[in-house]
Amino acid sequence: MNKSAVGQDVVAEFQANGFAVTDNIFSSAELERFGAAVDRQVAERNATDKREVGEKTLYEQSFIQCMRLWETDALVREFAFHSGLAEAAATLLGVERLRLWQDQALYKEAGGRETTAHQDLVFWPIDPEAPLISAWIPLDGSTIESGAMAYVPGSHLAGPLQPVDITHRTEPYDILTDPALGGATPTWIEAPAGSVVWHHGLTVHQASANTTEHTRRVFTVVFLADGVRRTKPWELMPLDRDGIDVGDVVAGPGLPIVWPTPSPLPEPPAVVGQAIGPQH
Ligand SMILES: O=C(O)CCC(=O)C(=O)O
């Protein structure tokens, strides 16, 4: 990979803010090839869904979420295991070995609503202080009009806050006004195509509504440091599928090592599938 994509300045920025932007990880040819593969998977998995965006649940109005595409498409597997991407994740987190926690398409349709502000790590039954990082890859770039992301600087240092039910937004809790954030406000990031926007698992983030006429196409890969343990019995498909009990280290065919890049790339688990719910 191009080492300049994650120089020490970017690492320092990530450590201070809990988010950072890198470029030069994917060539435009790679992005086009991988993006087309993600498009095909999203189309295939949603082939029978003919609803307009306004007819969908509030959660589905934020985005079409298709998870674990690496398990059902060899080209998306190359995307999710891209060595430049994984090396950047390891450098930003400062760890030697990473597992693939999940990959997914988040396609915010034209007219799609905002994504409610939340932290990711608190959704999952693993150590809430685990080194975990998301690569948010806007296949066409992102603008405030199309569904850009915003991040509260330094919020990853506030520790785990209350989980936000991003599927309904019925609760009075607004994480953006949590006193733990000390009044910090979100920074909006408009990312050009070819860049990757990174956030820590505890960074408070949100995305704007898509007021354009085109779907905002995003692919994300979430990386988890090797050696993290399950801490809670809550059901979670990838942990349960691999028989990981409370206290066990997260590992298994559905949660493979992704850095250092394995060769050959691992085969998908015997039972493939996407879990429904606030998984990101
Ligand atoms: O793309 C979005 O609208 C939200 C993405 C998000 O919350 C995430 O990647 O953790």
The ligand as an ORCA input file, in Angstrom:
! r2SCAN-3c Opt
* xyz 0 1
  O     -23.750      5.205      6.426
  C     -24.523      5.564      7.315
  O     -25.560      6.183      7.066
  C     -24.197      5.261      8.737
  C     -22.954      4.445      8.875
  C     -22.614      4.052     10.254
  O     -23.275      4.369     11.203
  C     -21.412      3.233     10.433
  O     -20.729      2.904      9.459
  O     -21.114      2.888     11.599
*
